[in-house]
Amino acid sequence: MRITEAVAKRIKTLLAEKEMTQYRLTQIIGMAHSQMTGIITAKNNSIDLKTILTICRGLEITASKFFDDPNFDDNIKGID
């Protein structure tokens, strides 16, 4: 799995847990809806830590909680 796919899956899971829409998250963090759509669909081929931390802030979670997911265990491809 690519890192962008792992990030997309994690955001979808957290949105479902918080019963929050993608649109609402973009409003909270001030991100363009099209940018979030690119992240959620893993079409955005790169995502930086600053963006992930901004998303964490909008979800009211820590970065540790965000990355505490089996998708981020040693099966990430393309980060070497």
Number of C-alpha atoms within 10 A of each C-alpha: 12 16 19 23 19 20 22 19 18 20 20 15 12 16 16 12 9 10 9 13 12 16 14 13 19 18 13 13 15 12 15 11 15 11 12 19 16 16 21 20 14 19 13 15 11 11 14 8 9 9 14 16 15 16 23 20 15 16 18 10 13 13 15 9 10 18 15 12 13 10 17 16 10 8 12 15 10 9 6 4
